Amino acid sequence: MTNREKFIKALKREPLIGLVPHFELVFYLTMEAFHKVHPLHRNFEQWNQMSREEKEMQLYDIAWVYVETAKRYEHSAILVHSDMSNYEFTAPLLQKIRDISNDEYFIMMHGDPTYSIPDGKSMMEFTVQLYEEQHILHDRAKRQTENSIKWAERFKEGGLIDGFALCSDYCFNTNPFFSIDLFDEYIVPYLSWIICEYRGMGYYIIKHTDGNIMPILSRLVDCKPDALHSLDPQGGVSLEEVKRLYGDKVCLIGNVNCALLQTGTDEDCIEDVKRSLSQGMENYGYIFSTSNCIYTGMSLKRYELMLDIWHKYGVYI
């Protein structure tokens, strides 16, 4: 099977043989690994001034970084970080990734229209609107969802992607930003709607959110994503408990503690990776991953240690 096929079997919670599929939401250490700037850190202000040849070279270089990352670190999927509304740039990039990789990997993009935790500049205004200007927020949420559906339909026509990662964050380490009532009003209807529409087009859906998702876990599962990503141990999320509660309904991705990978000892990391594999792999429906991403500042050697443990203990027989 290709890595793409293995990834889909994991999303469908079907039996597998061999290494449990692996994937990272973002791998930022491209400079250390390949001496290449990560696509998210590149400046495209000059894009419209580039010649056709320059654009082709830039697209090829970006596609190469994505594919080489997946190849070297044995990822089964690639999350392409590009603006879904910018079809003229994104579609050729996706096609180039598919061509270079010969359709080896599951390809996905961001596509979450739901509200996330606001940044510090807009938090006060957003909080006031939650209680005093509900119609404004609902109108915006409806418009954002409709736009995402429209864009997804366009990408489906070209068969360019296999699914979406819905990456709006709802939770702090201690608790969700939204109360249960607010979550039910502003998030659940639109999350359910977009997942239903995406799945109706044949896409697979991974819902990502960091932090303590336990108070809203049942609601996330009821929205019917194919997988939940992060399962953040720094937010008190137990992979074992989530697996017990919902392992028969949704694939689980993540739970290797990023903080330990950055600041813990090698022994701490080894034990945490072994724990995640042991708890996640039981009865299938698990994709091996950190609890966030491979971010700038993390040691590449520590990430490679994590992969060594995966090779040793992450094998279905």
C-alpha positions in Angstrom: 0.0 0.0 0.0 1.0 3.6 -0.5 1.4 5.9 2.5 -1.9 7.6 1.4 -3.7 4.2 1.5 -2.4 3.4 4.9 -3.4 6.8 6.2 -6.9 6.4 5.0 -7.2 2.9 6.5 -6.1 4.5 9.9 -8.7 7.2 9.5 -11.3 4.5 8.9 -10.1 2.6 11.9 -9.3 -0.5 9.9 -6.7 -3.1 10.7 -3.1 -2.5 9.5 0.1 -4.4 9.2 3.5 -2.7 9.7 4.3 0.7 11.1 1.4 2.8 12.4 1.1 5.8 10.1 2.9 9.0 11.1 2.1 12.6 10.4 2.9 16.1 11.7 0.6 19.1 11.3 3.7 21.2 10.6 7.4 20.4 10.3 9.1 23.8 10.7 12.7 22.5 10.9 13.3 22.6 7.2 16.2 24.9 7.4 18.0 22.5 9.8 17.0 19.5 7.8 17.3 20.7 4.2 18.8 24.3 4.3 15.4 25.5 3.0 13.1 28.1 4.4 9.7 26.7 5.4 6.9 27.6 3.0 5.0 29.4 5.8 8.1 31.7 6.4 8.5 32.8 2.8 7.6 36.2 1.5 5.3 36.2 -1.6 4.8 39.9 -1.9 6.7 39.8 -5.2 4.7 36.9 -6.6 2.7 39.0 -9.1 6.0 40.5 -10.4 7.7 37.2 -11.0 8.0 35.8 -14.5 6.4 32.6 -15.4 9.7 30.8 -15.1 10.3 32.3 -11.7 6.9 31.2 -10.5 7.5 27.7 -11.7 10.8 27.5 -9.9 9.3 28.8 -6.7 6.4 26.3 -6.9 8.7 23.4 -7.5 10.9 24.4 -4.6 8.0 24.6 -2.2 6.6 21.3 -3.4 10.0 19.7 -3.0 10.2 20.8 0.6 6.8 19.2 1.4 7.6 16.0 -0.4 11.1 15.7 0.9 10.0 16.2 4.5 7.4 13.5 4.1 9.9 11.1 2.5 12.8 11.6 4.9 10.7 11.5 8.1 8.2 8.9 6.8 5.1 10.9 7.0 2.0 9.4 5.5 0.3 12.7 4.8 1.2 16.3 3.9 -0.7 19.3 5.1 -0.2 22.1 2.6 -0.2 25.5 4.1 -1.7 27.7 1.5 -4.7 30.0 1.2 -7.6 28.0 -0.1 -9.2 31.1 -1.6 -6.1 31.7 -3.7 -6.8 28.9 -6.2 -4.5 30.3 -8.9 -1.5 29.8 -6.7 -2.6 26.8 -4.6 -3.9 24.5 -7.3 -0.6 24.4 -9.3 1.3 23.8 -6.0 -0.9 20.9 -5.1 -0.6 19.4 -8.6 3.2 19.7 -8.4 3.2 18.0 -5.0 1.2 15.1 -6.5 3.4 14.9 -9.5 6.7 14.9 -7.6 5.4 12.4 -5.1 3.6 10.2 -7.6 0.5 10.3 -5.4 2.3 8.6 -2.5 0.9 10.8 0.2 -2.5 11.8 1.6 -2.7 15.6 0.7 -4.8 18.0 2.8 -5.3 21.7 3.4 -6.6 23.9 6.2 -10.3 24.5 5.9 -11.9 25.5 9.2 -14.4 28.4 9.0 -15.4 28.1 12.7 -14.4 30.7 15.3 -11.3 30.1 17.3 -9.8 31.7 20.4 -9.4 35.4 19.4 -6.0 37.1 19.7 -5.3 39.7 22.3 -6.1 42.6 20.0 -9.6 41.4 19.2 -10.6 39.4 22.3 -12.5 42.2 24.0 -14.6 43.1 20.9 -15.2 39.4 20.2 -16.3 38.7 23.7 -18.8 41.6 23.7 -20.2 40.4 20.4 -20.8 36.9 21.9 -23.3 38.4 24.2 -24.5 41.6 22.6 -24.2 41.2 18.8 -25.1 37.6 18.2 -26.6 38.3 14.8 -23.3 39.7 13.5 -21.3 36.6 14.6 -23.9 34.2 13.2 -24.0 36.1 9.8 -20.2 36.0 9.7 -20.0 32.3 10.6 -22.6 31.5 7.9 -20.7 33.5 5.3 -17.4 31.9 6.2 -18.9 28.4 6.1 -20.5 29.0 2.7 -17.2 30.3 1.3 -15.3 27.3 2.6 -17.9 25.0 0.9 -17.5 26.9 -2.4 -13.7 26.7 -2.3 -13.8 23.0 -1.4 -16.0 22.2 -4.4 -13.5 23.9 -6.7 -10.6 21.8 -5.4 -12.7 18.7 -5.7 -13.2 19.2 -9.4 -9.5 18.8 -9.9 -9.0 16.0 -7.5 -6.2 17.9 -5.9 -6.7 17.0 -2.2 -7.9 14.1 -0.1 -9.2 16.1 2.9 -9.0 19.0 5.3 -7.5 19.7 8.6 -9.8 22.0 10.6 -7.4 24.0 12.7 -9.4 26.5 14.7 -8.3 26.2 18.4 -11.0 26.3 21.0 -9.2 25.5 24.2 -6.6 26.7 26.7 -4.6 24.2 28.8 -7.1 24.6 31.6 -10.5 24.8 29.8 -12.2 25.8 26.6 -12.4 29.5 25.8 -16.1 29.1 25.0 -18.6 28.1 27.7 -20.6 25.0 26.8 -23.6 27.2 26.0 -21.6 29.4 23.7 -19.9 26.5 22.1 -23.3 25.0 21.3 -24.5 28.2 19.8 -21.5 29.5 17.9 -19.3 26.4 17.1 -21.3 23.2 16.9 -23.8 24.2 14.2 -21.1 25.4 11.8 -18.6 22.7 12.6 -21.3 20.1 12.0 -22.3 21.8 8.8 -18.9 22.1 7.3 -17.9 18.6 8.2 -21.1 17.2 6.7 -20.5 19.2 3.4 -16.9 18.2 3.2 -17.6 14.5 3.8 -20.5 14.7 1.3 -17.9 15.7 -1.3 -15.8 12.6 -0.4 -13.2 14.4 1.7 -11.7 13.1 5.0 -11.7 15.5 7.9 -9.3 15.9 10.8 -10.4 18.2 13.5 -7.5 19.9 15.4 -7.6 21.8 18.6 -5.0 22.0 21.4 -5.6 22.3 25.1 -8.2 20.7 27.4 -10.9 19.4 25.1 -12.5 17.1 27.6 -15.5 19.4 28.4 -16.4 19.6 24.7 -15.1 16.2 23.6 -18.5 14.6 23.1 -19.6 17.5 21.0 -16.5 17.3 18.8 -17.1 13.6 18.2 -20.8 14.2 17.5 -19.8 16.6 14.7 -18.5 13.4 13.0 -14.9 14.2 11.9 -12.8 11.2 10.8 -10.1 12.1 13.3 -9.3 14.3 16.3 -5.8 15.8 16.4 -3.6 16.9 19.2 -5.0 15.2 22.3 -2.9 17.6 24.2 -1.3 16.1 27.4 -0.4 19.6 28.5 -4.1 20.2 28.5 -4.7 17.2 30.7 -6.0 15.0 27.8 -5.5 11.3 28.4 -5.2 9.3 25.2 -6.1 6.2 27.1 -9.4 7.8 28.3 -10.3 9.3 24.9 -9.6 5.9 23.3 -11.9 4.2 25.9 -14.7 6.7 25.4 -14.6 7.2 21.6 -12.0 4.9 20.0 -14.8 3.1 18.1 -16.2 6.4 16.6 -13.2 8.5 15.6 -9.5 8.0 14.7 -7.1 9.6 17.2 -3.9 11.5 16.2 -1.2 12.8 18.5 -0.5 12.9 22.3 3.3 12.7 22.3 4.2 15.5 24.7 5.8 18.4 22.8 7.1 20.0 26.0 9.0 16.8 26.9 10.5 16.7 23.4 11.8 20.2 23.9 12.9 20.3 27.5 12.7 16.7 28.9 15.4 14.2 29.2 15.9 11.5 26.5 14.5 9.0 29.0 11.4 11.2 29.5 10.8 11.3 25.8 11.4 7.6 25.2 8.8 6.7 27.9 6.3 9.2 26.6 6.5 8.0 23.0 6.2 4.4 24.1 3.2 5.3 26.2 1.5 7.1 23.3 2.1 4.2 21.0 0.9 1.6 23.5 -2.3 3.5 24.3 -3.1 4.7 20.8 -2.4 1.6 18.7 -4.8 -0.7 20.5 -7.6 -1.8 18.2 -6.2 0.4 15.4 -7.7 3.9 14.6 -4.5 5.7 15.6 -2.0 8.0 13.8 1.3 8.6 15.5 2.1 12.3 16.0 3.2 14.9 18.5 0.6 16.9 20.5 1.2 20.0 18.4 3.8 20.2 15.6 7.6 20.1 15.1 8.1 23.8 15.8 11.0 26.1 15.5 13.3 25.7 18.6 12.7 22.0 19.0 15.8 19.8 18.5 15.8 17.9 15.3 17.8 15.2 17.1 15.1 14.8 19.7 12.5 14.5 16.9 14.7 11.8 15.3 14.9 10.0 18.7 11.1 10.0 18.7 11.1 8.3 15.3 13.6 5.7 16.4 11.2 4.7 19.2 8.3 4.7 16.7 10.3 2.2 14.5 10.9 -0.1 17.4 7.5 0.0 19.2 5.0 1.3 16.6 4.6 -1.9 14.5 1.4 -3.8 13.9 2.1 -7.5 13.4 
